[in-house]
Amino acid sequence: MPRKSVRPLGPRKTLAELAYQRLRDGIIHGRLRPDELISTGQIARAMHISSMPVRAALTRLEAEGLVVIAPQRGVRVSSISVAELEELFATRSRLEGLAVHLACRHLTESDLRKMRQHLRDMSRYARAKDAKRWLATNEQWHHLIFRASRNEQLERLLFDLWHRGIRRRTGAPNVPGHMERRNAEHAAILAALEERNAELAERLWRDHILAGGEEIIKFLTQTQLRESASKRGR
């Protein structure tokens, strides 16, 4: 009797990895709010695990700037001000501009095919108003360029900056036209990369980061004003 082929299982995630993903997702999507205290014990009980993997997850999140661990005061979700966001996007525009300049000569045809596919996917998600999938694909687009820069020091800096600002990007796709405008910028950048025009790609990428950042900061400011007005009206 012929044997049935067995599909190999992927690597199992550790408890610390599962706790990390659950907490990170909660922070990014606003279920855990800025300055909210996080109880290690409550998270452990909710996940039916010990406190050790939760503490490991929190240490990893602290390294990404998503939580603050203060001795004797516990763990809280980190906050980020408008001024800090402005600095973040200004820094990202310069460093990511450098990354795309370096990546221009290293990108393979396989990389460019992936970028074309990402762009098609993002266009489809924008039409469907699927912000969650658009954000996930946008992240893959940016991270591909980080890695293609072939500069490990720069790559580490960029991933750190990306994690620090990730929470504030989740609401931006709800701004009318945000996804469509970013997709148009992506298309122009891709055309420059296909032509191996590093200077143009760098300039377009910097403008792309600053334009997206401006919309995110405006969205955040308006949201904070509405929340303040709502609290005063109670």
Short mmCIF file of the C-alpha atoms (twelve columns), coordinates in Angstrom:
data_MODEL
# 
_entry.id   MODEL 
# 
loop_
_atom_site.group_PDB 
_atom_site.id 
_atom_site.type_symbol 
_atom_site.label_atom_id 
_atom_site.label_alt_id 
_atom_site.label_comp_id 
_atom_site.label_asym_id 
_atom_site.label_seq_id 
_atom_site.Cartn_x 
_atom_site.Cartn_y 
_atom_site.Cartn_z 
_atom_site.pdbx_PDB_model_num 
ATOM 1   C CA . MET A 1   0.000   0.000  0.000   1 
ATOM 2   C CA . PRO A 2   1.582   3.311  -1.040  1 
ATOM 3   C CA . ARG A 3   2.432   5.690  1.732   1 
ATOM 4   C CA . LYS A 4   0.619   8.978  1.896   1 
ATOM 5   C CA . SER A 5   2.884   11.972 1.713   1 
ATOM 6   C CA . VAL A 6   3.017   13.843 4.980   1 
ATOM 7   C CA . ARG A 7   3.102   17.607 4.824   1 
ATOM 8   C CA . PRO A 8   5.949   18.849 7.029   1 
ATOM 9   C CA . LEU A 9   4.905   21.010 9.926   1 
ATOM 10  C CA . GLY A 10  6.350   24.484 10.288  1 
ATOM 11  C CA . PRO A 11  8.415   25.388 13.333  1 
ATOM 12  C CA . ARG A 12  6.321   25.640 16.484  1 
ATOM 13  C CA . LYS A 13  6.212   29.030 18.102  1 
ATOM 14  C CA . THR A 14  7.526   29.332 21.630  1 
ATOM 15  C CA . LEU A 15  5.301   30.598 24.434  1 
ATOM 16  C CA . ALA A 16  7.381   33.769 24.568  1 
ATOM 17  C CA . GLU A 17  6.798   34.315 20.833  1 
ATOM 18  C CA . LEU A 18  3.041   33.789 21.241  1 
ATOM 19  C CA . ALA A 19  2.932   36.230 24.166  1 
ATOM 20  C CA . TYR A 20  4.985   38.746 22.175  1 
ATOM 21  C CA . GLN A 21  2.666   38.560 19.172  1 
ATOM 22  C CA . ARG A 22  -0.455  38.893 21.312  1 
ATOM 23  C CA . LEU A 23  0.860   41.920 23.209  1 
ATOM 24  C CA . ARG A 24  2.350   43.574 20.127  1 
ATOM 25  C CA . ASP A 25  -0.900  43.150 18.207  1 
ATOM 26  C CA . GLY A 26  -2.839  44.641 21.133  1 
ATOM 27  C CA . ILE A 27  -0.546  47.679 21.253  1 
ATOM 28  C CA . ILE A 28  -0.445  48.252 17.500  1 
ATOM 29  C CA . HIS A 29  -4.211  48.006 17.047  1 
ATOM 30  C CA . GLY A 30  -5.066  50.125 20.072  1 
ATOM 31  C CA . ARG A 31  -6.526  47.512 22.393  1 
ATOM 32  C CA . LEU A 32  -3.705  48.433 24.776  1 
ATOM 33  C CA . ARG A 33  -3.618  52.221 24.975  1 
ATOM 34  C CA . PRO A 34  -0.609  54.523 25.528  1 
ATOM 35  C CA . ASP A 35  0.355   54.705 29.240  1 
ATOM 36  C CA . GLU A 36  -1.889  51.736 30.075  1 
ATOM 37  C CA . LEU A 37  -0.404  49.431 32.709  1 
ATOM 38  C CA . ILE A 38  0.245   45.829 31.684  1 
ATOM 39  C CA . SER A 39  -0.051  43.129 34.333  1 
ATOM 40  C CA . THR A 40  2.340   40.253 33.716  1 
ATOM 41  C CA . GLY A 41  0.211   38.010 35.912  1 
ATOM 42  C CA . GLN A 42  -3.044  38.847 34.131  1 
ATOM 43  C CA . ILE A 43  -1.529  38.208 30.708  1 
ATOM 44  C CA . ALA A 44  -0.061  34.906 31.910  1 
ATOM 45  C CA . ARG A 45  -3.400  33.767 33.371  1 
ATOM 46  C CA . ALA A 46  -5.318  34.811 30.249  1 
ATOM 47  C CA . MET A 47  -2.936  32.770 28.072  1 
ATOM 48  C CA . HIS A 48  -2.693  29.876 30.568  1 
ATOM 49  C CA . ILE A 49  1.085   30.124 30.706  1 
ATOM 50  C CA . SER A 50  3.677   31.029 33.330  1 
ATOM 51  C CA . SER A 51  4.956   34.563 33.855  1 
ATOM 52  C CA . MET A 52  8.416   33.792 32.459  1 
ATOM 53  C CA . PRO A 53  7.516   33.854 28.713  1 
ATOM 54  C CA . VAL A 54  5.406   36.981 29.281  1 
ATOM 55  C CA . ARG A 55  8.390   38.739 30.870  1 
ATOM 56  C CA . ALA A 56  10.555  37.649 27.919  1 
ATOM 57  C CA . ALA A 57  7.958   39.083 25.522  1 
ATOM 58  C CA . LEU A 58  7.847   42.377 27.429  1 
ATOM 59  C CA . THR A 59  11.638  42.668 27.351  1 
ATOM 60  C CA . ARG A 60  11.519  42.277 23.573  1 
ATOM 61  C CA . LEU A 61  8.747   44.884 23.290  1 
ATOM 62  C CA . GLU A 62  10.771  47.278 25.438  1 
ATOM 63  C CA . ALA A 63  13.689  46.937 23.005  1 
ATOM 64  C CA . GLU A 64  11.282  47.935 20.215  1 
ATOM 65  C CA . GLY A 65  10.112  50.980 22.163  1 
ATOM 66  C CA . LEU A 66  6.542   49.713 22.547  1 
ATOM 67  C CA . VAL A 67  6.551   49.382 26.348  1 
ATOM 68  C CA . VAL A 68  8.397   50.942 29.265  1 
ATOM 69  C CA . ILE A 69  9.544   48.718 32.136  1 
ATOM 70  C CA . ALA A 70  10.125  50.710 35.329  1 
ATOM 71  C CA . PRO A 71  11.412  48.981 38.501  1 
ATOM 72  C CA . GLN A 72  8.835   49.080 41.312  1 
ATOM 73  C CA . ARG A 73  6.341   50.766 38.972  1 
ATOM 74  C CA . GLY A 74  5.513   47.972 36.559  1 
ATOM 75  C CA . VAL A 75  5.111   47.910 32.794  1 
ATOM 76  C CA . ARG A 76  3.156   50.409 30.743  1 
ATOM 77  C CA . VAL A 77  2.521   50.956 27.065  1 
ATOM 78  C CA . SER A 78  4.833   53.686 25.817  1 
ATOM 79  C CA . SER A 79  3.429   56.903 24.407  1 
ATOM 80  C CA . ILE A 80  4.716   59.088 21.586  1 
ATOM 81  C CA . SER A 81  4.093   62.804 21.166  1 
ATOM 82  C CA . VAL A 82  3.477   64.750 17.970  1 
ATOM 83  C CA . ALA A 83  6.945   66.329 18.301  1 
ATOM 84  C CA . GLU A 84  8.524   62.875 18.609  1 
ATOM 85  C CA . LEU A 85  6.590   61.694 15.553  1 
ATOM 86  C CA . GLU A 86  7.835   64.664 13.539  1 
ATOM 87  C CA . GLU A 87  11.412  63.762 14.496  1 
ATOM 88  C CA . LEU A 88  10.747  60.119 13.690  1 
ATOM 89  C CA . PHE A 89  9.481   60.778 10.161  1 
ATOM 90  C CA . ALA A 90  12.246  63.304 9.442   1 
ATOM 91  C CA . THR A 91  14.838  60.710 10.480  1 
ATOM 92  C CA . ARG A 92  13.125  57.919 8.570   1 
ATOM 93  C CA . SER A 93  12.980  59.999 5.400   1 
ATOM 94  C CA . ARG A 94  16.755  60.491 5.450   1 
ATOM 95  C CA . LEU A 95  17.754  56.965 6.435   1 
ATOM 96  C CA . GLU A 96  15.218  55.169 4.236   1 
ATOM 97  C CA . GLY A 97  16.247  57.455 1.389   1 
ATOM 98  C CA . LEU A 98  19.809  56.220 1.871   1 
ATOM 99  C CA . ALA A 99  18.566  52.623 2.020   1 
ATOM 100 C CA . VAL A 100 16.688  52.848 -1.278  1 
ATOM 101 C CA . HIS A 101 19.714  54.541 -2.902  1 
ATOM 102 C CA . LEU A 102 21.912  51.614 -1.826  1 
ATOM 103 C CA . ALA A 103 19.248  49.038 -2.681  1 
ATOM 104 C CA . CYS A 104 18.900  50.353 -6.223  1 
ATOM 105 C CA . ARG A 105 22.070  48.592 -7.346  1 
ATOM 106 C CA . HIS A 106 21.453  45.422 -5.319  1 
ATOM 107 C CA . LEU A 107 17.812  44.667 -6.156  1 
ATOM 108 C CA . THR A 108 17.452  41.446 -8.126  1 
ATOM 109 C CA . GLU A 109 14.780  40.730 -10.708 1 
ATOM 110 C CA . SER A 110 13.156  38.519 -8.069  1 
ATOM 111 C CA . ASP A 111 13.037  41.490 -5.671  1 
ATOM 112 C CA . LEU A 112 11.447  43.686 -8.330  1 
ATOM 113 C CA . ARG A 113 8.847   41.005 -9.091  1 
ATOM 114 C CA . LYS A 114 7.953   40.902 -5.398  1 
ATOM 115 C CA . MET A 115 7.625   44.687 -5.332  1 
ATOM 116 C CA . ARG A 116 5.341   44.624 -8.377  1 
ATOM 117 C CA . GLN A 117 3.200   41.975 -6.694  1 
ATOM 118 C CA . HIS A 118 3.101   43.950 -3.440  1 
ATOM 119 C CA . LEU A 119 1.968   47.000 -5.408  1 
ATOM 120 C CA . ARG A 120 -0.797  45.026 -7.142  1 
ATOM 121 C CA . ASP A 121 -1.907  43.651 -3.780  1 
ATOM 122 C CA . MET A 122 -1.915  47.097 -2.152  1 
ATOM 123 C CA . SER A 123 -3.975  48.485 -5.034  1 
ATOM 124 C CA . ARG A 124 -6.502  45.686 -4.548  1 
ATOM 125 C CA . TYR A 125 -6.646  46.230 -0.783  1 
ATOM 126 C CA . ALA A 126 -7.103  49.983 -1.253  1 
ATOM 127 C CA . ARG A 127 -10.078 49.389 -3.555  1 
ATOM 128 C CA . ALA A 128 -11.550 46.981 -0.998  1 
ATOM 129 C CA . LYS A 129 -10.840 49.427 1.883   1 
ATOM 130 C CA . ASP A 130 -8.951  46.588 3.587   1 
ATOM 131 C CA . ALA A 131 -6.631  48.664 5.783   1 
ATOM 132 C CA . LYS A 132 -5.237  45.724 7.758   1 
ATOM 133 C CA . ARG A 133 -3.972  43.838 4.705   1 
ATOM 134 C CA . TRP A 134 -2.780  47.048 3.075   1 
ATOM 135 C CA . LEU A 135 -0.682  47.876 6.143   1 
ATOM 136 C CA . ALA A 136 0.799   44.368 6.287   1 
ATOM 137 C CA . THR A 137 1.783   44.482 2.606   1 
ATOM 138 C CA . ASN A 138 3.122   48.021 2.931   1 
ATOM 139 C CA . GLU A 139 5.350   46.730 5.733   1 
ATOM 140 C CA . GLN A 140 6.685   43.958 3.471   1 
ATOM 141 C CA . TRP A 141 7.391   46.548 0.743   1 
ATOM 142 C CA . HIS A 142 9.464   48.727 3.073   1 
ATOM 143 C CA . HIS A 143 11.262  45.828 4.720   1 
ATOM 144 C CA . LEU A 144 12.314  44.441 1.350   1 
ATOM 145 C CA . ILE A 145 14.154  47.706 0.674   1 
ATOM 146 C CA . PHE A 146 15.730  47.706 4.152   1 
ATOM 147 C CA . ARG A 147 17.239  44.278 3.492   1 
ATOM 148 C CA . ALA A 148 18.222  45.056 -0.098  1 
ATOM 149 C CA . SER A 149 20.392  47.949 1.116   1 
ATOM 150 C CA . ARG A 150 22.923  45.245 2.151   1 
ATOM 151 C CA . ASN A 151 23.965  47.464 5.057   1 
ATOM 152 C CA . GLU A 152 23.429  45.677 8.371   1 
ATOM 153 C CA . GLN A 153 23.926  48.755 10.562  1 
ATOM 154 C CA . LEU A 154 21.436  50.770 8.536   1 
ATOM 155 C CA . GLU A 155 18.984  47.870 8.450   1 
ATOM 156 C CA . ARG A 156 18.990  47.591 12.258  1 
ATOM 157 C CA . LEU A 157 18.388  51.328 12.646  1 
ATOM 158 C CA . LEU A 158 15.508  51.256 10.172  1 
ATOM 159 C CA . PHE A 159 13.768  48.305 11.802  1 
ATOM 160 C CA . ASP A 160 14.065  50.052 15.178  1 
ATOM 161 C CA . LEU A 161 12.524  53.260 13.801  1 
ATOM 162 C CA . TRP A 162 9.791   51.264 12.053  1 
ATOM 163 C CA . HIS A 163 8.757   49.537 15.291  1 
ATOM 164 C CA . ARG A 164 8.741   52.799 17.235  1 
ATOM 165 C CA . GLY A 165 6.239   54.416 14.900  1 
ATOM 166 C CA . ILE A 166 4.142   51.426 13.917  1 
ATOM 167 C CA . ARG A 167 1.201   52.145 16.249  1 
ATOM 168 C CA . ARG A 168 0.602   55.554 14.742  1 
ATOM 169 C CA . ARG A 169 0.352   54.199 11.197  1 
ATOM 170 C CA . THR A 170 -2.617  51.918 11.857  1 
ATOM 171 C CA . GLY A 171 -5.228  54.698 11.777  1 
ATOM 172 C CA . ALA A 172 -3.883  56.518 8.727   1 
ATOM 173 C CA . PRO A 173 -5.475  54.224 6.082   1 
ATOM 174 C CA . ASN A 174 -8.861  55.389 7.390   1 
ATOM 175 C CA . VAL A 175 -8.062  58.880 6.083   1 
ATOM 176 C CA . PRO A 176 -9.851  59.201 2.706   1 
ATOM 177 C CA . GLY A 177 -7.384  58.678 -0.136  1 
ATOM 178 C CA . HIS A 178 -4.396  57.799 2.070   1 
ATOM 179 C CA . MET A 179 -3.860  54.310 0.656   1 
ATOM 180 C CA . GLU A 180 -4.379  55.486 -2.921  1 
ATOM 181 C CA . ARG A 181 -1.869  58.338 -2.542  1 
ATOM 182 C CA . ARG A 182 0.759   56.071 -1.014  1 
ATOM 183 C CA . ASN A 183 0.192   53.510 -3.792  1 
ATOM 184 C CA . ALA A 184 0.765   56.178 -6.454  1 
ATOM 185 C CA . GLU A 185 4.025   57.119 -4.721  1 
ATOM 186 C CA . HIS A 186 5.015   53.445 -4.566  1 
ATOM 187 C CA . ALA A 187 4.410   53.110 -8.315  1 
ATOM 188 C CA . ALA A 188 6.672   56.088 -9.080  1 
ATOM 189 C CA . ILE A 189 9.400   54.705 -6.802  1 
ATOM 190 C CA . LEU A 190 9.185   51.282 -8.432  1 
ATOM 191 C CA . ALA A 191 9.530   52.841 -11.897 1 
ATOM 192 C CA . ALA A 192 12.692  54.662 -10.762 1 
ATOM 193 C CA . LEU A 193 14.120  51.451 -9.301  1 
ATOM 194 C CA . GLU A 194 13.405  49.520 -12.495 1 
ATOM 195 C CA . GLU A 195 15.353  52.196 -14.381 1 
ATOM 196 C CA . ARG A 196 18.156  51.916 -11.764 1 
ATOM 197 C CA . ASN A 197 17.858  55.649 -11.124 1 
ATOM 198 C CA . ALA A 198 19.117  55.776 -7.530  1 
ATOM 199 C CA . GLU A 199 18.968  59.580 -7.174  1 
ATOM 200 C CA . LEU A 200 15.344  59.771 -8.313  1 
ATOM 201 C CA . ALA A 201 14.314  56.775 -6.200  1 
ATOM 202 C CA . GLU A 202 15.904  58.364 -3.122  1 
ATOM 203 C CA . ARG A 203 14.164  61.705 -3.670  1 
ATOM 204 C CA . LEU A 204 10.787  60.064 -4.275  1 
ATOM 205 C CA . TRP A 205 11.186  57.831 -1.225  1 
ATOM 206 C CA . ARG A 206 12.016  60.761 1.055   1 
ATOM 207 C CA . ASP A 207 8.988   62.676 -0.209  1 
ATOM 208 C CA . HIS A 208 6.883   59.538 0.280   1 
ATOM 209 C CA . ILE A 209 7.856   59.206 3.956   1 
ATOM 210 C CA . LEU A 210 7.310   62.895 4.708   1 
ATOM 211 C CA . ALA A 211 3.926   63.014 2.943   1 
ATOM 212 C CA . GLY A 212 2.693   59.923 4.760   1 
ATOM 213 C CA . GLY A 213 4.028   61.257 8.052   1 
ATOM 214 C CA . GLU A 214 2.245   64.570 7.587   1 
ATOM 215 C CA . GLU A 215 -1.086  62.792 7.091   1 
ATOM 216 C CA . ILE A 216 -0.513  60.526 10.097  1 
ATOM 217 C CA . ILE A 217 0.367   63.469 12.370  1 
ATOM 218 C CA . LYS A 218 -2.679  65.408 11.167  1 
ATOM 219 C CA . PHE A 219 -4.896  62.368 11.789  1 
ATOM 220 C CA . LEU A 220 -3.416  61.887 15.276  1 
ATOM 221 C CA . THR A 221 -3.845  65.561 16.185  1 
ATOM 222 C CA . GLN A 222 -7.483  65.582 15.057  1 
ATOM 223 C CA . THR A 223 -8.165  62.343 16.949  1 
ATOM 224 C CA . GLN A 224 -6.663  63.761 20.148  1 
ATOM 225 C CA . LEU A 225 -8.739  66.941 19.807  1 
ATOM 226 C CA . ARG A 226 -11.936 64.902 19.374  1 
ATOM 227 C CA . GLU A 227 -11.092 62.746 22.396  1 
ATOM 228 C CA . SER A 228 -10.381 65.840 24.517  1 
ATOM 229 C CA . ALA A 229 -13.665 67.444 23.445  1 
ATOM 230 C CA . SER A 230 -15.520 64.226 24.231  1 
ATOM 231 C CA . LYS A 231 -14.027 64.076 27.734  1 
ATOM 232 C CA . ARG A 232 -14.945 67.710 28.414  1 
ATOM 233 C CA . GLY A 233 -18.504 67.035 27.286  1 
ATOM 234 C CA . ARG A 234 -19.054 64.213 29.770  1 
# 
